Amino acid sequence: MLKVGLVGVGGISGAHIPVWEEMENAELVALCDIRPERMEKYKEKRCYLSFDEMLEKEELDILDICLPTYLHADFAVKAMEKGINVITEKPISLKNEDVERVYSAAKKNNVKFMVAHVLRFWPEYELLKEIYDTKKYGRLLSGTMIRLGGYPKWSWDGWMMDEKRSGMVPFDLHIHDLDFMVYAFGLPKVKYQYRSKLANQDYISLVYDFGDFSINSEASWYAASYPFTAEFRFQFEDAVVASENGKMIIHLRNDEKIDLSVEADGDTGNINLPKSNAYANEIQYFADCVENNKPVEKFKQEELECVLEILNNL
């Protein structure tokens, strides 16, 4: 049974904790946060206000880091130096050099490390990558990815609206789509970029050049209460593959369409796109790598380095 500790009992931990609780091969034994009230409902766990104290008193196999962005790399290295395998929420860091620092710590201490880039485990995105890899509908010609919403005024201590701590829209929001592009399609060049940034809002628009095709992407924290929207549309030679308005539809050249939308009862239509929890998929993948001593092959250091290099040049 894998012993798991989690640090940072904030918003995203609400997606991680239930997954650990349901796993048969892992036990979430300890939590850590500087706010004791965040851990009050987890009375069956050992709770710590000090990360160093948790590392000293607990014998952990895995640490799950759900802290603000600027803390990820330092906490990951500290845990790996104790021989603990680490999964951290994205991004790995705001600094390019931290990718090498973190991966070197993992190698030196013979432990496993993974950044929880959840789109790599999201069924709609997994299907898109499969269609691209197999050329099922011919060559990819163009793509569009958007990730829009209002600014996160709810974040603890306002850290998400502090560029030095969060990196704002490029590192917190757009990174989802960019990481998936690099994972699925390779290393791109930025062909065009535009950014509009004020104290309480941030917007970026980019065109990525992959040689044979380009992808348009935009991301925002609007000052208005704009509903969160995450969509994509990809044009292949023989079909348009789109995840839009809550629907996953493949529009074929002969005017037919394949509706893969997941209904409330889990019925997914013709190709059986599964209704699943992508956060569970990524956490279970990492736990399996740890338990069975398998390499974390789904993530490559050079991909993370490429993403940070692009974001730091916006």
FIFI-355202 format. One record per residue (C-alpha): residue number from 1; residue in three letters; x, z, y. Coordinates in pm, whole numbers, m for minus. Last residue first. Layout:
N
num_residu_xx_zz_yy
NUM_ALA_X_Z_Y
...
***
This chain:
314
num_residu_xx_zz_yy
314_LEU_561_m2435_3592
313_ASN_920_m2404_3474
312_ASN_882_m2067_3302
311_LEU_587_m2202_3104
310_ILE_783_m2497_2967
309_GLU_1080_m2284_2861
308_LEU_849_m2025_2709
307_VAL_673_m2283_2491
306_CYS_997_m2449_2379
305_GLU_1151_m2114_2282
304_LEU_844_m2027_2076
303_GLU_869_m2359_1893
302_GLU_1244_m2316_1840
301_GLN_1189_m1980_1672
300_LYS_956_m2127_1413
299_PHE_623_m1986_1302
298_LYS_415_m2080_996
297_GLU_714_m2010_772
296_VAL_708_m1632_797
295_PRO_941_m1603_498
294_LYS_802_m1436_185
293_ASN_885_m1081_79
292_ASN_559_m1042_m117
291_GLU_422_m747_80
290_VAL_573_m858_410
289_CYS_462_m1221_390
288_ASP_119_m1110_267
287_ALA_86_m872_563
286_PHE_171_m1159_797
285_TYR_m95_m1390_652
284_GLN_m350_m1108_645
283_ILE_m292_m1048_1016
282_GLU_m326_m1417_1101
281_ASN_m641_m1474_895
280_ALA_m804_m1152_1012
279_TYR_m758_m1257_1373
278_ALA_m900_m1599_1281
277_ASN_m1218_m1436_1151
276_SER_m1398_m1693_940
275_LYS_m1690_m1930_921
274_PRO_m1542_m2199_704
273_LEU_m1562_m2571_782
272_ASN_m1752_m2696_478
271_ILE_m1695_m3067_514
270_ASN_m2062_m3166_524
269_GLY_m2228_m2884_712
268_THR_m2098_m2540_796
267_ASP_m2368_m2305_677
266_GLY_m2251_m1954_777
265_ASP_m2598_m1813_835
264_ALA_m2553_m1823_1213
263_GLU_m2449_m2187_1202
262_VAL_m2091_m2310_1200
261_SER_m2072_m2655_1351
260_LEU_m1921_m2921_1128
259_ASP_m2148_m3203_1247
258_ILE_m2022_m3537_1118
257_LYS_m2122_m3828_1338
256_GLU_m2227_m4187_1288
255_ASP_m2186_m4442_1566
254_ASN_m1974_m4670_1345
253_ARG_m1657_m4554_1521
252_LEU_m1709_m4192_1410
251_HIS_m1788_m3887_1626
250_ILE_m1653_m3573_1457
249_ILE_m1843_m3266_1578
248_MET_m1757_m2897_1616
247_LYS_m2025_m2739_1836
246_GLY_m2017_m2437_2068
245_ASN_m2044_m2654_2377
244_GLU_m1739_m2855_2273
243_SER_m1507_m2882_1972
242_ALA_m1447_m3254_1953
241_VAL_m1288_m3503_1715
240_VAL_m1332_m3859_1839
239_ALA_m1301_m4111_1561
238_ASP_m1139_m4428_1430
237_GLU_m823_m4470_1639
236_PHE_m811_m4100_1725
235_GLN_m937_m3940_2046
234_PHE_m912_m3562_2067
233_ARG_m1154_m3330_2248
232_PHE_m1094_m2956_2291
231_GLU_m1282_m2650_2409
230_ALA_m1239_m2291_2526
229_THR_m1489_m2170_2787
228_PHE_m1526_m1819_2927
227_PRO_m1818_m1799_3167
226_TYR_m1719_m1817_3537
225_SER_m1760_m1489_3724
224_ALA_m1599_m1627_4040
223_ALA_m1234_m1571_4135
222_TYR_m1144_m1826_3869
221_TRP_m885_m1742_3605
220_SER_m808_m2090_3488
219_ALA_m667_m2330_3233
218_GLU_m631_m2706_3217
217_SER_m489_m2948_2964
216_ASN_m450_m3323_2934
215_ILE_m275_m3439_2619
214_SER_m63_m3754_2591
213_PHE_0_m4005_2314
212_ASP_277_m4205_2146
211_GLY_557_m4020_2327
210_PHE_425_m3664_2321
209_ASP_369_m3641_2698
208_TYR_187_m3332_2826
207_VAL_m44_m3359_3128
206_LEU_m104_m3035_3313
205_SER_m365_m2851_3520
204_ILE_m324_m2493_3631
203_TYR_m555_m2239_3795
202_ASP_m502_m1882_3917
201_GLN_m731_m1642_4096
200_ASN_m726_m1302_4266
199_ALA_m412_m1316_4482
198_LEU_m405_m1695_4503
197_LYS_m265_m1968_4276
196_SER_m345_m2339_4254
195_ARG_m117_m2518_4010
194_TYR_m59_m2885_3935
193_GLN_151_m3046_3665
192_TYR_235_m3394_3547
191_LYS_443_m3542_3264
190_VAL_555_m3218_3102
189_LYS_755_m3321_2796
188_PRO_635_m3235_2450
187_LEU_784_m3067_2139
186_GLY_584_m3131_1824
185_PHE_222_m3216_1746
184_ALA_64_m2923_1563
183_TYR_287_m2626_1648
182_VAL_380_m2752_1995
181_MET_18_m2831_2076
180_PHE_m99_m2497_1935
179_ASP_149_m2309_2151
178_LEU_34_m2502_2458
177_ASP_m332_m2426_2390
176_HIS_m287_m2052_2353
175_ILE_m20_m2038_2624
174_HIS_m279_m2153_2877
173_LEU_m434_m1806_2881
172_ASP_m184_m1522_2915
171_PHE_145_m1694_2987
170_PRO_30_m1980_3212
169_VAL_m271_m1789_3354
168_MET_m88_m1477_3478
167_GLY_278_m1416_3387
166_SER_150_m1079_3265
165_ARG_384_m812_3405
164_LYS_563_m987_3690
163_GLU_250_m1190_3768
162_ASP_38_m880_3828
161_MET_m323_m988_3772
160_MET_m298_m888_3405
159_TRP_m152_m549_3493
158_GLY_m450_m435_3701
157_ASP_m381_m77_3589
156_TRP_m569_m154_3267
155_SER_m740_m492_3275
154_TRP_m1104_m519_3387
153_LYS_m1040_m754_3680
152_PRO_m956_m1025_3429
151_TYR_m1005_m1338_3645
150_GLY_m1296_m1560_3547
149_GLY_m1275_m1819_3273
148_LEU_m1135_m2150_3154
147_ARG_m943_m2278_2853
146_ILE_m937_m2656_2830
145_MET_m777_m2901_2587
144_THR_m794_m3281_2615
143_GLY_m636_m3533_2382
142_SER_m522_m3892_2354
141_LEU_m439_m4170_2107
140_LEU_m392_m3996_1771
139_ARG_m332_m4251_1500
138_GLY_m585_m4324_1227
137_TYR_m894_m4126_1136
136_LYS_m752_m3953_829
135_LYS_m402_m3968_977
134_THR_m311_m3691_727
133_ASP_m117_m3479_978
132_TYR_m359_m3541_1267
131_ILE_m670_m3467_1062
130_GLU_m501_m3154_921
129_LYS_m405_m3039_1271
128_LEU_m766_m3079_1389
127_LEU_m891_m2890_1083
126_GLU_m658_m2597_1161
125_TYR_m785_m2604_1519
124_GLU_m1147_m2574_1413
123_PRO_m1060_m2309_1152
122_TRP_m860_m2082_1389
121_PHE_m533_m1969_1224
120_ARG_m283_m2151_1448
119_LEU_m517_m2061_1733
118_VAL_m428_m1693_1683
117_HIS_m74_m1693_1815
116_ALA_8_m1349_1673
115_VAL_386_m1351_1718
114_MET_562_m1277_1391
113_PHE_861_m1075_1275
112_LYS_995_m988_932
111_VAL_1272_m739_858
110_ASN_1633_m768_746
109_ASN_1767_m549_1027
108_LYS_2008_m808_1167
107_LYS_1763_m1093_1108
106_ALA_1476_m919_1286
105_ALA_1700_m810_1573
104_SER_1831_m1167_1609
103_TYR_1472_m1294_1622
102_VAL_1392_m1052_1904
101_ARG_1701_m1127_2113
100_GLU_1672_m1504_2056
99_VAL_1314_m1505_2182
98_ASP_1399_m1258_2459
97_GLU_1623_m1512_2634
96_ASN_1326_m1717_2753
95_LYS_1170_m1425_2939
94_LEU_795_m1360_2972
93_SER_786_m1222_2619
92_ILE_665_m1284_2262
91_PRO_335_m1400_2405
90_LYS_122_m1320_2221
89_GLU_25_m1009_2027
88_THR_299_m864_1815
87_ILE_360_m845_1441
86_VAL_659_m635_1344
85_ASN_831_m533_1020
84_ILE_991_m188_1049
83_GLY_1358_m119_970
82_LYS_1408_129_1253
81_GLU_1592_m137_1454
80_MET_1281_m346_1398
79_ALA_1073_m87_1585
78_LYS_1298_m82_1893
77_VAL_1320_m463_1893
76_ALA_942_m501_1888
75_PHE_891_m241_2160
74_ASP_1136_m418_2391
73_ALA_992_m764_2320
72_HIS_624_m679_2369
71_LEU_640_m465_2683
70_TYR_594_m738_2948
69_THR_286_m872_2771
68_PRO_69_m561_2782
67_LEU_54_m377_2448
66_CYS_m114_m482_2124
65_ILE_193_m441_1901
64_ASP_122_m408_1526
63_LEU_399_m220_1347
62_ILE_440_m276_975
61_ASP_601_m84_687
60_LEU_578_249_864
59_GLU_725_587_775
58_GLU_584_793_1062
57_LYS_741_1090_1242
56_GLU_1025_931_1437
55_LEU_853_601_1513
54_MET_542_785_1631
53_GLU_753_1017_1847
52_ASP_930_723_2008
51_PHE_594_562_2087
50_SER_474_877_2266
49_LEU_103_950_2319
48_TYR_48_964_1945
47_CYS_m254_958_1716
46_ARG_m264_1023_1343
45_LYS_m581_849_1233
44_GLU_m907_1006_1110
43_LYS_m1002_1089_1469
42_TYR_m1019_725_1568
41_LYS_m1297_757_1827
40_GLU_m1072_958_2059
39_MET_m792_700_2060
38_ARG_m859_535_2398
37_GLU_m921_876_2552
36_PRO_m561_974_2484
35_ARG_m430_712_2727
34_ILE_m55_663_2674
33_ASP_m136_482_2350
32_CYS_m22_512_1988
31_LEU_m212_476_1664
30_ALA_m120_579_1310
29_VAL_m227_531_948
28_LEU_m370_180_931
27_GLU_m366_126_557
26_ALA_m277_m202_391
25_ASN_m334_m380_58
24_GLU_m713_m361_54
23_MET_m766_m481_409
22_GLU_m1088_m376_582
21_GLU_m938_m118_820
20_TRP_m651_m351_914
19_VAL_m903_m613_1021
18_PRO_m1115_m363_1214
17_ILE_m803_m254_1412
16_HIS_m693_m604_1517
15_ALA_m990_m740_1716
14_GLY_m1053_m414_1904
13_SER_m677_m393_1955
12_ILE_m722_m688_2192
11_GLY_m886_m470_2456
10_GLY_m656_m169_2460
9_VAL_m523_65_2194
8_GLY_m158_m25_2256
7_VAL_62_62_1960
6_LEU_m54_10_1602
5_GLY_98_166_1291
4_VAL_66_28_940
3_LYS_157_164_597
2_LEU_147_m110_333
1_MET_0_0_0
***
